[in-house]
């Protein structure tokens, strides 16, 4: 698989290429930056206003700019009498904001309270996202098998999942509850996570700031020493964003905070170049029809439109694998036009007796719970014979957990025999007797 994050020749060549191409070559002067100098001057002034006196090196680190570019910004502000030098540490000036600068900074903070790494231009953001599209990732059988090694999945299912990943488009996982749809979706994201992509801290649009990088979502990848990249971008694994019943229409648009006066990118912007998982689809506060109307164009044309506070709309890339997971029938959930735009539909169903037993063995081994040899078959007979249900992959885990909880209560080592199995069955399944 291209660009895996292990230390091998292919990774080295990938990162070396990325380090010297596009926006990821570190600008050494203001002239090389893709954002207007006035915006960066304002950011320097607000940083001094909030953080107080500091060296230019500390300032450069806060802004994620080169020392040369930061020094140019300081000289401009010093000429405007907004800051001054208070001393030197070696050859590095120690600077402080002046009263005139403080007055100007207070006005700037009233317009936007964003203080942090310098933004990249919207144009460069769009170009980089297109360059890193999930459609460009080549997934092979070994990649999928490695990611799903801890799960019991047959080869045909792995083939379907791998094919869906290579589409880089959209996938609908459906089937009854408890068969592992959410787990499959999350593991799929691990396959793509082997690739490294560049994520900006923030993007500038018409002098407005949109934050993109989210440390709770974007997991950093190691950057080799030779990589003199633009530090306004962070090298990360391809992101995976999971949303469930909490999804609302507002979460799909720019989030403007009236107090901070800057924007936070919506979930699909943070998921760009990765995977966006819509879990329990059909049970969100956002009705399926509303999501259909909102995403019918993005799923088809790979572009999305976001609305800024003044009503201005911006067009952003919609470059991600979207995974819908639901225990509802897709045909009854949304209309055919939406289903057609979801490129791959995979039903996750019941497991076989052999798979069920293998799952039970693995779960018990992971939890260090011994059991009588006939226990998995007794559980199968109860589910099939008494409950008249199909075998679901969640049952072994849930039953073993019940036994462990009961053993902890009794202050005993967990062990599964007919007695403890029956106790777990009564606690877990809804039965008449």
C-alpha positions as CSV (number, residue, x, y, z in Angstrom):
1,X,0.0,0.0,0.0
2,X,1.3,3.4,-0.9
3,X,2.9,5.6,1.8
4,X,2.5,3.4,4.8
5,X,3.9,4.9,8.0
6,X,6.5,2.2,8.6
7,X,10.1,3.1,8.1
8,X,10.8,1.7,4.6
9,X,11.9,2.9,1.3
10,X,8.5,3.7,-0.1
11,X,7.6,5.8,2.9
12,X,10.9,7.6,2.7
13,X,10.3,8.4,-1.0
14,X,6.7,9.5,-0.4
15,X,7.6,11.9,2.4
16,X,10.6,13.2,0.6
17,X,8.4,14.0,-2.4
18,X,5.8,15.6,-0.2
19,X,8.4,17.7,1.6
20,X,9.5,19.5,-1.5
21,X,6.2,19.9,-3.4
22,X,3.2,22.2,-3.3
23,X,2.4,24.1,-0.1
24,X,4.7,21.9,2.0
25,X,7.9,23.7,1.2
26,X,8.5,26.0,4.1
27,X,8.3,29.7,3.1
28,X,11.4,31.6,4.2
29,X,10.0,35.1,3.6
30,X,6.7,37.1,3.5
31,X,6.9,37.1,-0.3
32,X,6.7,33.3,-0.4
33,X,3.6,33.1,1.8
34,X,0.2,32.5,0.3
35,X,-1.7,34.8,2.8
36,X,-1.8,38.6,2.8
37,X,0.8,40.2,5.0
38,X,-1.8,42.4,6.7
39,X,-3.6,39.3,8.0
40,X,-0.3,37.9,9.4
41,X,0.6,41.3,11.0
42,X,-2.7,41.3,12.8
43,X,-2.1,37.8,14.0
44,X,1.4,38.8,15.4
45,X,-0.1,41.8,17.2
46,X,-2.9,39.7,18.8
47,X,-0.3,37.1,19.9
48,X,1.7,39.8,21.6
49,X,-1.4,41.2,23.1
50,X,-2.5,37.8,24.6
51,X,0.9,36.2,25.4
52,X,2.9,39.3,26.4
53,X,6.6,40.0,25.8
54,X,8.5,37.2,24.1
55,X,11.4,36.4,21.7
56,X,11.0,36.3,18.0
57,X,11.8,32.6,18.1
58,X,8.9,32.0,20.4
59,X,6.7,34.1,18.2
60,X,7.8,32.1,15.1
61,X,7.0,28.8,16.9
62,X,3.5,30.1,18.0
63,X,2.7,31.2,14.4
64,X,4.4,28.1,12.8
65,X,6.2,30.5,10.5
66,X,10.0,30.7,9.6
67,X,12.1,33.0,11.6
68,X,12.8,35.1,8.5
69,X,9.1,35.7,7.8
70,X,8.3,36.4,11.5
71,X,11.2,39.0,11.6
72,X,9.8,40.8,8.5
73,X,6.4,41.0,10.2
74,X,8.0,42.4,13.4
75,X,9.9,45.0,11.4
76,X,6.6,46.2,9.8
77,X,4.9,46.5,13.1
78,X,7.9,48.2,14.7
79,X,7.8,50.8,11.9
80,X,4.2,51.4,12.7
81,X,5.2,51.8,16.3
82,X,3.0,48.8,17.4
83,X,5.8,46.9,19.1
84,X,9.4,47.4,20.2
85,X,12.6,45.6,21.2
86,X,13.2,45.3,24.9
87,X,16.4,43.3,24.8
88,X,18.4,40.6,23.0
89,X,18.9,37.0,23.8
90,X,22.0,36.3,21.7
91,X,21.1,37.6,18.3
92,X,17.4,37.2,18.8
93,X,15.3,40.2,19.7
94,X,12.9,40.1,22.7
95,X,9.8,42.1,21.8
96,X,6.8,43.7,23.5
97,X,3.6,45.4,22.3
98,X,3.4,49.2,22.7
99,X,0.4,51.2,23.8
100,X,-0.5,52.0,20.2
101,X,-0.2,48.4,19.4
102,X,-2.3,47.4,22.4
103,X,-5.1,49.8,21.2
104,X,-5.0,48.3,17.7
105,X,-4.9,44.8,19.0
106,X,-8.0,45.4,21.2
107,X,-9.9,46.4,18.1
108,X,-8.6,43.4,16.2
109,X,-9.7,41.1,19.0
110,X,-13.2,42.5,18.8
111,X,-13.3,41.4,15.2
112,X,-11.7,37.9,15.7
113,X,-10.2,36.4,18.8
114,X,-8.3,33.8,16.8
115,X,-4.7,33.5,18.1
116,X,-2.6,30.5,16.9
117,X,-0.7,29.1,13.9
118,X,-0.9,31.2,10.8
119,X,-3.6,30.1,8.3
120,X,-3.0,28.8,4.8
121,X,-4.8,30.2,1.8
122,X,-8.1,28.7,0.8
123,X,-6.8,28.0,-2.7
124,X,-3.8,26.0,-1.4
125,X,-6.1,24.1,0.9
126,X,-8.3,23.1,-1.9
127,X,-5.4,22.1,-4.1
128,X,-3.8,20.0,-1.4
129,X,-7.0,18.2,-0.5
130,X,-7.6,17.3,-4.2
131,X,-4.0,16.0,-4.4
132,X,-4.5,13.8,-1.4
133,X,-7.9,12.4,-2.4
134,X,-8.8,8.9,-1.1
135,X,-9.5,8.0,-4.7
136,X,-5.7,8.0,-5.2
137,X,-5.1,5.3,-2.6
138,X,-4.6,1.7,-3.8
139,X,-5.8,-0.9,-1.4
140,X,-4.8,-4.5,-1.8
141,X,-5.9,-7.8,-0.2
142,X,-2.9,-7.8,2.2
143,X,-3.9,-4.3,3.5
144,X,-7.4,-5.4,4.3
145,X,-6.4,-8.7,5.8
146,X,-3.9,-7.1,8.1
147,X,-6.5,-4.5,9.3
148,X,-9.1,-7.2,10.0
149,X,-6.8,-9.8,11.4
150,X,-8.4,-9.5,14.9
151,X,-11.9,-10.1,13.5
152,X,-13.5,-13.3,12.1
153,X,-14.4,-12.3,8.6
154,X,-14.7,-14.5,5.5
155,X,-12.6,-13.8,2.4
156,X,-15.5,-12.8,0.2
157,X,-16.5,-10.1,2.7
158,X,-13.0,-8.8,2.9
159,X,-12.9,-8.6,-0.9
160,X,-16.1,-6.5,-1.0
161,X,-14.8,-4.2,1.7
162,X,-11.5,-3.8,-0.1
163,X,-13.3,-3.0,-3.4
164,X,-15.3,-0.3,-1.6
165,X,-12.1,1.2,-0.2
166,X,-10.6,1.5,-3.7
167,X,-13.7,3.4,-4.9
168,X,-12.9,6.2,-2.5
169,X,-16.5,7.2,-2.7
170,X,-19.4,5.9,-0.4
171,X,-20.4,2.7,1.3
172,X,-23.6,1.5,2.9
173,X,-23.2,-1.2,5.6
174,X,-26.6,-2.6,6.6
175,X,-27.9,-5.6,8.5
176,X,-29.5,-6.6,11.9
177,X,-28.2,-5.1,15.2
178,X,-25.1,-6.7,16.7
179,X,-23.4,-8.0,13.6
180,X,-20.5,-5.6,13.7
181,X,-21.4,-2.9,11.2
182,X,-19.8,-0.1,13.3
183,X,-16.8,-2.2,14.1
184,X,-16.3,-2.9,10.3
185,X,-16.6,0.8,9.5
186,X,-14.0,1.7,12.2
187,X,-11.6,-1.0,11.0
188,X,-12.0,0.2,7.4
189,X,-10.7,3.6,8.5
190,X,-7.5,1.9,9.8
191,X,-6.7,0.6,6.4
192,X,-6.6,4.2,5.1
193,X,-4.9,5.4,8.2
194,X,-1.7,3.8,7.0
195,X,-1.3,6.8,4.6
196,X,0.0,10.2,5.6
197,X,-1.7,13.4,4.5
198,X,-1.1,17.1,5.3
199,X,-3.8,18.9,7.4
200,X,-3.7,22.7,7.9
201,X,-4.1,24.2,11.3
202,X,-6.4,26.9,9.8
203,X,-7.6,28.3,6.5
204,X,-8.1,31.9,5.5
205,X,-11.1,32.9,3.4
206,X,-11.8,36.6,2.8
207,X,-9.8,37.5,5.9
208,X,-11.9,35.1,8.0
209,X,-10.3,32.1,9.8
210,X,-11.6,28.6,9.6
211,X,-9.9,26.1,11.9
212,X,-9.4,22.6,10.5
213,X,-6.9,20.7,12.5
214,X,-8.4,18.9,15.5
215,X,-6.1,16.9,17.7
216,X,-8.9,14.7,18.9
217,X,-9.4,13.6,15.2
218,X,-6.1,14.1,13.4
219,X,-3.4,11.8,14.6
220,X,0.1,13.0,13.9
221,X,2.5,11.0,11.8
222,X,6.3,11.2,12.2
223,X,8.1,13.7,9.9
224,X,11.6,12.7,8.9
225,X,14.5,15.1,9.5
226,X,15.0,15.9,5.8
227,X,11.4,17.2,5.6
228,X,11.6,21.1,5.7
229,X,7.8,21.4,5.4
230,X,5.6,24.4,5.9
231,X,4.8,24.1,9.6
232,X,1.3,25.5,9.1
233,X,0.5,22.0,7.9
234,X,0.6,18.9,10.1
235,X,1.5,15.5,8.7
236,X,-1.3,13.1,10.0
237,X,-2.7,9.7,9.4
238,X,-5.8,9.9,7.2
239,X,-8.6,11.0,9.6
240,X,-11.6,9.0,10.7
241,X,-14.6,10.9,12.0
242,X,-17.6,9.0,13.5
243,X,-21.0,10.7,14.1
244,X,-24.1,9.0,15.4
245,X,-27.5,10.0,16.7
246,X,-26.1,13.4,17.7
247,X,-25.8,14.5,14.0
248,X,-27.7,17.7,13.2
249,X,-27.9,19.9,10.1
250,X,-25.9,22.6,11.9
251,X,-22.9,20.2,12.3
252,X,-22.7,20.0,8.5
253,X,-22.0,23.7,8.1
254,X,-19.4,26.2,9.3
255,X,-19.6,26.7,13.1
256,X,-19.3,30.4,13.9
257,X,-18.7,31.3,17.5
258,X,-20.1,34.7,18.2
259,X,-17.7,35.1,21.2
260,X,-14.4,34.0,19.5
261,X,-15.5,35.5,16.1
262,X,-13.9,32.7,14.0
263,X,-15.1,29.5,12.3
264,X,-14.6,25.9,13.1
265,X,-14.8,23.5,10.1
266,X,-17.7,21.1,10.0
267,X,-17.3,17.3,10.4
268,X,-17.0,16.6,6.6
269,X,-14.2,19.3,6.4
270,X,-12.3,17.6,9.2
271,X,-12.8,14.2,7.5
272,X,-11.5,15.3,4.2
273,X,-8.9,12.8,2.8
274,X,-10.1,10.2,5.3
275,X,-13.3,8.4,6.4
276,X,-16.6,9.8,7.6
277,X,-18.8,7.3,9.4
278,X,-22.5,8.0,9.8
279,X,-23.4,5.4,12.5
280,X,-27.0,4.3,13.1
281,X,-28.0,6.1,10.0
282,X,-31.7,6.8,10.0
283,X,-31.8,7.4,13.8
284,X,-30.2,10.9,13.8
285,X,-31.9,14.1,14.8
286,X,-31.3,15.0,11.2
287,X,-33.9,13.1,9.1
288,X,-32.5,11.0,6.2
289,X,-34.4,13.2,3.7
290,X,-32.7,16.3,5.0
291,X,-29.3,14.6,4.7
292,X,-30.3,13.5,1.2
293,X,-31.0,17.1,0.2
294,X,-27.8,18.3,1.8
295,X,-25.4,15.7,0.3
296,X,-26.9,14.7,-3.0
297,X,-24.5,17.0,-4.8
298,X,-21.4,16.2,-2.6
299,X,-21.8,12.5,-3.0
300,X,-22.1,12.8,-6.8
301,X,-19.7,15.7,-7.7
302,X,-17.3,15.5,-4.7
303,X,-17.8,19.2,-3.8
304,X,-19.7,20.8,-0.9
305,X,-21.0,24.3,-0.3
306,X,-20.6,26.0,3.1
307,X,-22.2,29.2,4.2
308,X,-20.4,32.0,6.1
309,X,-22.0,34.3,8.5
310,X,-22.8,37.0,5.9
311,X,-24.5,34.5,3.6
312,X,-21.4,34.0,1.3
313,X,-21.1,30.4,0.1
314,X,-17.7,28.8,-0.4
315,X,-17.1,25.6,-2.4
316,X,-14.9,23.0,-0.7
317,X,-13.7,19.6,-1.7
318,X,-15.7,16.6,-0.5
319,X,-12.8,14.1,-0.7
320,X,-13.6,11.3,1.7
321,X,-15.0,7.8,2.0
322,X,-18.4,8.1,3.5
323,X,-19.6,5.0,5.3
324,X,-23.3,4.8,6.3
325,X,-24.0,2.1,8.9
326,X,-27.6,1.1,9.6
327,X,-29.8,-1.7,10.8
328,X,-32.7,-0.3,8.8
329,X,-33.5,-1.5,5.2
330,X,-31.8,1.0,2.8
331,X,-34.7,0.7,0.3
332,X,-37.1,1.9,3.0
333,X,-34.8,4.5,4.5
334,X,-34.1,6.8,1.6
335,X,-35.3,7.2,-2.0
336,X,-33.6,5.6,-5.0
337,X,-31.8,8.8,-6.0
338,X,-29.8,8.7,-2.8
339,X,-29.2,5.0,-2.8
340,X,-27.8,5.3,-6.4
341,X,-25.2,7.8,-5.2
342,X,-23.9,5.4,-2.6
343,X,-21.6,3.4,-4.8
344,X,-21.3,0.2,-2.7
345,X,-23.9,-1.6,-0.6
346,X,-22.8,-4.5,1.6
347,X,-25.1,-6.5,3.9
348,X,-23.5,-7.7,7.2
349,X,-25.4,-10.7,8.3
350,X,-25.3,-13.6,10.7
351,X,-22.2,-15.6,11.2
352,X,-21.8,-19.4,10.7
353,X,-21.5,-21.9,13.6
354,X,-17.8,-22.2,12.9
355,X,-17.3,-18.4,12.9
356,X,-19.4,-18.1,16.1
357,X,-17.2,-20.6,17.9
358,X,-14.0,-19.0,16.7
359,X,-15.3,-15.6,17.9
360,X,-16.2,-17.1,21.3
361,X,-12.7,-18.7,21.6
362,X,-11.0,-15.4,20.8
363,X,-13.1,-13.3,23.2
364,X,-12.6,-15.8,26.0
365,X,-8.9,-15.9,25.4
366,X,-8.6,-12.1,25.3
367,X,-10.4,-11.9,28.6
368,X,-8.5,-14.9,30.1
369,X,-11.7,-16.8,30.8
370,X,-11.5,-20.6,30.7
371,X,-14.6,-22.5,29.7
372,X,-16.0,-26.1,29.2
373,X,-15.5,-27.3,25.6
374,X,-19.2,-27.7,24.9
375,X,-20.2,-24.2,26.0
376,X,-20.1,-22.4,22.6
377,X,-22.4,-25.1,21.2
378,X,-24.8,-24.9,24.2
379,X,-25.0,-21.1,23.5
380,X,-25.7,-21.8,19.8
381,X,-28.4,-24.2,20.6
382,X,-30.1,-21.8,22.9
383,X,-30.0,-18.9,20.4
384,X,-31.2,-21.0,17.5
385,X,-33.5,-23.5,19.3
386,X,-35.1,-21.4,22.0
387,X,-34.8,-17.8,20.7
388,X,-35.2,-18.8,17.1
389,X,-32.6,-16.2,16.2
390,X,-29.6,-16.1,13.9
391,X,-26.1,-16.0,15.3
392,X,-24.8,-12.5,15.8
393,X,-21.1,-11.7,16.3
394,X,-21.8,-9.6,19.4
395,X,-23.2,-12.4,21.5
396,X,-19.9,-14.1,22.5
397,X,-18.4,-10.9,23.7
398,X,-21.6,-9.9,25.6
399,X,-22.0,-13.3,27.3
400,X,-18.3,-13.4,28.3
401,X,-18.6,-9.9,29.8
402,X,-21.7,-11.0,31.8
403,X,-19.7,-13.9,33.3
404,X,-16.8,-11.7,34.2
405,X,-19.0,-9.1,35.9
406,X,-20.8,-11.8,38.0
407,X,-17.4,-13.4,39.0
408,X,-16.2,-10.0,40.1
409,X,-19.3,-9.6,42.3
410,X,-18.8,-13.1,43.8
411,X,-15.1,-12.4,44.3
412,X,-14.2,-15.4,42.2
413,X,-12.1,-16.1,39.1
414,X,-14.4,-16.2,36.0
415,X,-15.1,-19.6,34.5
416,X,-17.8,-20.5,32.0
417,X,-19.7,-23.8,32.7
418,X,-23.4,-24.6,32.2
419,X,-24.3,-22.8,35.5
420,X,-22.5,-19.6,34.8
421,X,-23.6,-19.7,31.1
422,X,-27.3,-20.0,32.2
423,X,-26.8,-17.1,34.6
424,X,-25.3,-14.9,31.9
425,X,-28.2,-15.9,29.5
426,X,-30.8,-14.9,32.0
427,X,-29.1,-11.6,32.6
428,X,-28.5,-10.8,28.9
429,X,-31.4,-12.1,26.8
430,X,-35.1,-11.2,27.1
431,X,-36.8,-14.5,27.7
432,X,-40.1,-15.7,29.3
433,X,-38.4,-18.0,31.7
